[in-house]
Amino acid sequence: MAKYAQKEGVELDEDEFDTYTEPSTGQLLSVRRFTWRTTSGVSVQVITYGATITSIKMPDRNGTIDDIVMGFDDMKGYLQPLNPYFGATVGRVANRIGSATITIDDQTYHLTPNLAPHMLHGGAKGFDKVNWSHHVNGTDVVLSCLSRDLEEGFPGDVITTVTYRLTNENRLEVELRSTSTRPTFVNLTNHSYFNLAGHATGSSALYQHLLAINADQTTDVDKDSIPTGKLLPVAGTVFDLRIPHPLGAVIDKVPHYEGFDHNFCITKGTGQGGAFVARAEHPGTGRALEVYSNQPGVQFYTSNHIQSGTLSGKGGASYGKHGAFCLETQNYPDAVNHVSLL
């Protein structure tokens, strides 16, 4: 284990999480794990595979510590086809691209339709399925990956870096940057699944959460969840979460869906950079999460497609439908095909 210098009350360690065989090369790769700890008992773990957040532990109001994000104990879990992007960095383009097609400078590119006929979260081998390079700067961890020209159909070589930083005020900062050699589209997000009562507590605990999202509008979608290009006001609908609502009171009222899986358009002032996105609280434990971002949208997802009994997570936990929520900050989905959403 490598132990790095403590900075402003935060400790950072590095060790090996696991190994796996890279399918494209047959090479055995080591997956590194980084662990931050603060003086208040909060800890965060990130692995190089997928630049993935695997654990966030925090105390409740009585000091009892629990892990509040879903994940797996080893690479076997993360490599399985049923892994729903737990904690991963998603790209080159997060969310859906309609008909898996984009046009840049009058040239049409046909992408990998891994959610046929559409593309989801970067294709068959997105950034979540790459073992990223790593560099440590103090208690910052910088992960980087190279996506080659026409991988998954996208033009341009793209270098992407994700910098993870935990402060002693229990603020987890995630900075994502990409540089391309050609005009292309990039839309990055982190896909952590949260349950503030504890990752293994299931839907009954999720329904107790109070959730608020700072959004006056959502993006209208068709039957395949592909945006139409229209923005819809949330006022008077189940999507009006501008004041906190218990999830259990609204999750079964979403039209045509078994919960939330929608992009909310964050309310920001003119020229405003970072803005308040959302707040979640679990009253029983006193744990709370606030999200801030410079991105215009957030995909709010309530684990609608995780079937009970199909996923065994950390410590043998059984994950199921409505067992966690995601707040995926990003640009609007399928904005690459809608000028009105760019």
C-alpha positions as CSV (number, residue, x, y, z in Angstrom):
1,M,0.0,0.0,0.0
2,A,1.2,3.5,-0.9
3,K,0.4,6.1,1.7
4,Y,0.5,9.8,0.6
5,A,1.0,12.9,2.6
6,Q,-1.9,14.2,4.6
7,K,-3.2,17.5,3.4
8,E,-5.5,19.7,5.5
9,G,-6.8,16.8,7.5
10,V,-7.4,14.5,4.5
11,E,-5.4,11.2,4.1
12,L,-4.9,9.4,0.8
13,D,-3.9,5.8,0.4
14,E,-3.3,3.6,-2.7
15,D,-3.5,-0.2,-3.0
16,E,-4.5,-2.8,-5.5
17,F,-8.3,-3.4,-5.8
18,D,-8.1,-6.4,-8.1
19,T,-6.8,-7.6,-11.5
20,Y,-8.6,-8.5,-14.7
21,T,-7.7,-9.6,-18.3
22,E,-8.3,-6.9,-20.9
23,P,-10.4,-8.6,-23.6
24,S,-8.9,-6.7,-26.5
25,T,-5.3,-7.5,-25.7
26,G,-5.3,-10.5,-23.3
27,Q,-3.1,-8.5,-21.0
28,L,-3.5,-9.0,-17.2
29,L,-4.1,-5.5,-15.7
30,S,-3.9,-4.2,-12.2
31,V,-6.8,-2.1,-11.0
32,R,-5.6,0.5,-8.5
33,R,-7.7,1.8,-5.7
34,F,-7.5,5.2,-3.9
35,T,-8.9,5.8,-0.5
36,W,-9.5,9.2,1.1
37,R,-10.3,9.7,4.7
38,T,-11.3,12.9,6.6
39,T,-11.2,13.6,10.3
40,S,-15.0,13.4,10.6
41,G,-15.1,9.8,9.5
42,V,-16.0,10.2,5.8
43,S,-14.1,8.1,3.3
44,V,-14.2,7.8,-0.5
45,Q,-12.8,5.0,-2.7
46,V,-12.1,5.3,-6.4
47,I,-10.7,2.6,-8.7
48,T,-8.9,3.1,-12.0
49,Y,-11.3,0.8,-13.9
50,G,-13.9,3.2,-15.3
51,A,-12.6,5.9,-13.0
52,T,-15.2,4.5,-10.8
53,I,-16.4,5.6,-7.3
54,T,-16.8,2.3,-5.5
55,S,-17.5,3.5,-1.9
56,I,-18.6,6.6,0.0
57,K,-18.8,6.0,3.7
58,M,-20.2,8.6,6.1
59,P,-21.5,8.7,9.7
60,D,-25.2,9.2,10.5
61,R,-26.4,11.6,13.3
62,N,-25.4,9.0,15.9
63,G,-21.9,8.4,14.4
64,T,-22.7,5.1,12.8
65,I,-20.8,4.7,9.5
66,D,-22.3,3.1,6.4
67,D,-21.6,3.0,2.7
68,I,-24.1,5.1,0.7
69,V,-23.3,4.0,-2.9
70,M,-23.9,0.8,-4.6
71,G,-21.0,-1.2,-6.0
72,F,-19.1,-4.5,-6.0
73,D,-16.3,-6.0,-4.0
74,D,-14.2,-7.2,-7.0
75,M,-13.7,-6.9,-10.7
76,K,-16.0,-9.9,-11.4
77,G,-18.8,-7.7,-10.3
78,Y,-17.8,-4.7,-12.4
79,L,-17.2,-6.8,-15.5
80,Q,-20.6,-8.6,-15.5
81,P,-23.0,-7.5,-18.2
82,L,-25.7,-6.6,-15.7
83,N,-23.5,-3.9,-14.1
84,P,-25.6,-0.7,-14.6
85,Y,-22.6,1.6,-14.6
86,F,-22.2,1.6,-10.8
87,G,-20.1,4.7,-9.9
88,A,-18.5,4.9,-13.3
89,T,-17.3,7.9,-15.4
90,V,-19.5,7.7,-18.5
91,G,-18.4,8.9,-21.9
92,R,-17.5,9.8,-24.6
93,V,-21.2,10.9,-24.6
94,A,-23.4,10.1,-21.6
95,N,-27.1,9.3,-21.9
96,R,-28.8,8.5,-25.2
97,I,-28.1,9.5,-28.8
98,G,-31.1,9.0,-31.0
99,S,-30.6,6.5,-33.9
100,A,-26.9,6.2,-32.9
101,T,-26.1,8.9,-35.5
102,I,-24.5,12.3,-35.3
103,T,-23.6,14.9,-37.9
104,I,-20.5,17.2,-37.7
105,D,-19.5,19.6,-40.5
106,D,-22.0,18.0,-42.9
107,Q,-20.5,14.5,-42.3
108,T,-22.6,11.8,-40.7
109,Y,-21.1,9.4,-38.3
110,H,-22.8,6.1,-37.4
111,L,-22.2,5.1,-33.8
112,T,-22.4,1.8,-31.9
113,P,-26.2,1.2,-31.3
114,N,-25.7,-0.6,-27.9
115,L,-29.3,0.3,-27.0
116,A,-30.6,-0.6,-30.5
117,P,-31.4,1.4,-32.5
118,H,-29.9,4.1,-30.2
119,M,-26.6,4.6,-28.4
120,L,-26.4,4.7,-24.6
121,H,-23.5,6.0,-22.4
122,G,-20.8,5.9,-25.1
123,G,-21.4,2.6,-26.7
124,A,-20.3,-1.0,-26.3
125,K,-17.0,0.1,-24.8
126,G,-17.4,3.5,-23.3
127,F,-15.1,5.2,-20.8
128,D,-16.6,3.0,-18.0
129,K,-14.9,-0.1,-19.5
130,V,-11.3,1.4,-19.6
131,N,-8.6,1.0,-17.0
132,W,-7.5,4.6,-16.7
133,S,-3.9,5.8,-16.1
134,H,-3.4,7.6,-12.8
135,H,-1.3,10.3,-11.2
136,V,-1.3,11.6,-7.7
137,N,-0.7,15.3,-6.9
138,G,-0.9,15.8,-3.1
139,T,-4.3,14.3,-2.2
140,D,-5.7,14.9,-5.7
141,V,-6.0,11.8,-8.0
142,V,-5.9,12.5,-11.7
143,L,-7.1,9.7,-13.9
144,S,-6.7,9.9,-17.7
145,C,-7.7,7.9,-20.8
146,L,-7.3,8.1,-24.5
147,S,-10.2,7.4,-26.9
148,R,-8.9,6.9,-30.4
149,D,-10.4,8.4,-33.6
150,L,-13.6,6.5,-34.6
151,E,-13.8,4.4,-31.4
152,E,-17.5,3.6,-31.1
153,G,-17.9,5.7,-34.2
154,F,-16.9,9.2,-32.8
155,P,-14.4,11.3,-34.7
156,G,-11.2,12.6,-33.2
157,D,-8.6,11.3,-30.7
158,V,-9.9,12.5,-27.3
159,I,-7.9,12.7,-24.1
160,T,-10.0,12.9,-21.0
161,T,-9.0,13.5,-17.4
162,V,-11.0,13.1,-14.2
163,T,-9.6,14.7,-11.1
164,Y,-11.0,13.5,-7.7
165,R,-10.5,15.6,-4.6
166,L,-12.0,15.2,-1.1
167,T,-11.9,18.1,1.3
168,N,-12.0,17.9,5.1
169,E,-15.4,19.7,4.8
170,N,-16.7,16.4,3.3
171,R,-16.9,17.9,-0.2
172,L,-16.1,15.5,-3.0
173,E,-15.0,17.5,-6.1
174,V,-15.0,15.8,-9.5
175,E,-13.5,17.7,-12.4
176,L,-13.8,16.3,-15.9
177,R,-12.0,17.7,-18.9
178,S,-11.5,16.5,-22.5
179,T,-9.4,17.6,-25.5
180,S,-10.0,16.4,-29.1
181,T,-7.9,16.5,-32.2
182,R,-11.0,17.0,-34.4
183,P,-14.5,18.5,-34.0
184,T,-16.5,16.0,-32.0
185,F,-19.0,15.7,-29.2
186,V,-18.2,15.0,-25.5
187,N,-20.7,14.8,-22.6
188,L,-19.3,13.3,-19.4
189,T,-20.9,12.4,-16.1
190,N,-20.5,10.2,-13.0
191,H,-23.0,7.4,-12.6
192,S,-23.0,6.8,-8.8
193,Y,-26.1,5.2,-7.2
194,F,-26.9,6.7,-3.8
195,N,-29.0,5.5,-0.9
196,L,-28.2,7.7,2.1
197,A,-29.7,5.1,4.5
198,G,-27.0,2.7,3.3
199,H,-26.3,1.0,0.0
200,A,-28.0,-2.3,1.1
201,T,-31.2,-0.8,2.6
202,G,-33.3,-1.1,-0.5
203,S,-36.5,0.6,-1.8
204,S,-38.2,1.1,1.5
205,A,-35.4,3.3,2.7
206,L,-35.2,5.1,-0.6
207,Y,-38.9,6.1,-0.4
208,Q,-38.1,7.9,2.8
209,H,-35.7,10.3,1.2
210,L,-36.6,13.9,0.7
211,L,-35.4,15.2,-2.6
212,A,-35.4,18.6,-4.3
213,I,-34.1,19.5,-7.8
214,N,-33.4,23.1,-8.8
215,A,-35.2,22.9,-12.2
216,D,-38.1,24.7,-13.8
217,Q,-38.1,22.5,-16.9
218,T,-37.5,19.0,-18.1
219,T,-36.6,17.7,-21.6
220,D,-39.5,16.1,-23.4
221,V,-38.9,12.6,-24.6
222,D,-40.5,10.0,-26.9
223,K,-41.4,6.4,-26.1
224,D,-37.6,5.4,-26.3
225,S,-36.6,8.2,-23.9
226,I,-35.1,10.1,-26.8
227,P,-35.5,13.9,-26.4
228,T,-37.9,15.6,-28.9
229,G,-36.1,18.9,-28.7
230,K,-38.9,20.5,-26.6
231,L,-38.6,21.7,-23.0
232,L,-41.6,21.2,-20.7
233,P,-42.4,23.3,-17.6
234,V,-42.5,21.2,-14.3
235,A,-45.1,23.4,-12.7
236,G,-48.2,21.4,-11.8
237,T,-46.6,18.0,-12.6
238,V,-44.9,15.2,-10.7
239,F,-41.6,16.6,-12.0
240,D,-41.9,19.8,-9.8
241,L,-39.3,19.0,-7.2
242,R,-38.3,22.6,-6.6
243,I,-39.3,22.0,-2.9
244,P,-38.4,18.8,-1.2
245,H,-40.7,15.8,-1.7
246,P,-40.6,12.3,-0.1
247,L,-39.7,10.0,-3.0
248,G,-42.3,7.5,-1.9
249,A,-45.0,10.0,-2.5
250,V,-44.1,10.7,-6.2
251,I,-42.0,7.8,-7.6
252,D,-45.1,5.8,-8.7
253,K,-46.8,8.8,-10.3
254,V,-44.3,9.3,-13.2
255,P,-46.4,8.9,-16.4
256,H,-45.3,5.9,-18.6
257,Y,-42.3,5.1,-16.3
258,E,-41.7,2.9,-13.3
259,G,-40.0,5.8,-11.5
260,F,-37.8,8.7,-12.6
261,D,-35.4,8.6,-15.6
262,H,-35.5,12.1,-16.8
263,N,-33.3,15.1,-17.5
264,F,-34.0,18.2,-15.5
265,C,-32.9,21.6,-16.8
266,I,-31.1,23.3,-14.0
267,T,-32.2,26.9,-13.2
268,K,-29.2,29.2,-13.5
269,G,-28.6,32.9,-13.7
270,T,-27.2,34.5,-16.9
271,G,-23.5,33.9,-17.0
272,Q,-23.6,31.8,-13.9
273,G,-21.0,29.0,-13.8
274,G,-21.5,26.4,-11.0
275,A,-25.0,26.2,-9.6
276,F,-27.0,24.3,-7.0
277,V,-28.5,21.2,-8.6
278,A,-30.2,19.0,-6.0
279,R,-30.4,18.1,-2.4
280,A,-31.3,14.7,-1.0
281,E,-31.8,13.9,2.7
282,H,-32.7,10.7,4.6
283,P,-34.5,11.9,7.8
284,G,-34.0,8.7,9.7
285,T,-30.2,8.8,9.6
286,G,-29.7,12.6,9.2
287,R,-27.4,12.0,6.2
288,A,-27.7,14.6,3.4
289,L,-26.2,15.1,-0.1
290,E,-26.0,18.4,-2.0
291,V,-24.9,18.5,-5.6
292,Y,-23.5,21.5,-7.4
293,S,-22.4,21.6,-11.1
294,N,-21.6,23.9,-14.0
295,Q,-23.6,21.6,-16.4
296,P,-27.0,22.6,-17.6
297,G,-28.8,19.4,-16.8
298,V,-29.1,16.4,-14.4
299,Q,-30.5,13.0,-15.2
300,F,-32.5,11.9,-12.2
301,Y,-32.8,8.1,-12.2
302,T,-34.3,5.9,-9.5
303,S,-32.9,2.4,-10.5
304,N,-36.1,1.4,-12.3
305,H,-34.4,-1.3,-14.3
306,I,-32.5,-3.2,-11.6
307,Q,-34.5,-6.4,-11.1
308,S,-34.6,-7.8,-7.6
309,G,-32.4,-10.8,-7.1
310,T,-30.3,-10.2,-10.2
311,L,-27.4,-8.2,-8.6
312,S,-25.3,-9.2,-5.6
313,G,-23.4,-6.2,-4.5
314,K,-20.8,-5.3,-1.8
315,G,-20.9,-7.6,1.2
316,G,-23.4,-9.8,-0.5
317,A,-26.1,-7.1,-0.6
318,S,-29.1,-7.8,-2.8
319,Y,-29.8,-4.8,-5.0
320,G,-33.2,-4.3,-6.6
321,K,-35.6,-1.9,-8.2
322,H,-35.8,1.6,-6.5
323,G,-32.8,0.7,-4.3
324,A,-30.9,3.9,-5.1
325,F,-31.0,7.2,-7.0
326,C,-28.6,8.8,-9.5
327,L,-28.0,12.5,-10.1
328,E,-26.0,12.5,-13.3
329,T,-25.0,16.1,-14.1
330,Q,-24.4,16.6,-17.8
331,N,-25.5,18.4,-20.9
332,Y,-28.9,17.7,-22.2
333,P,-29.3,14.2,-23.6
334,D,-29.2,13.9,-27.4
335,A,-28.3,17.6,-27.6
336,V,-25.9,16.5,-30.5
337,N,-29.1,16.1,-32.6
338,H,-31.1,19.1,-31.4
339,V,-29.8,22.6,-32.0
340,S,-32.3,23.9,-29.5
341,L,-30.7,21.8,-26.7
342,L,-27.0,22.8,-27.3
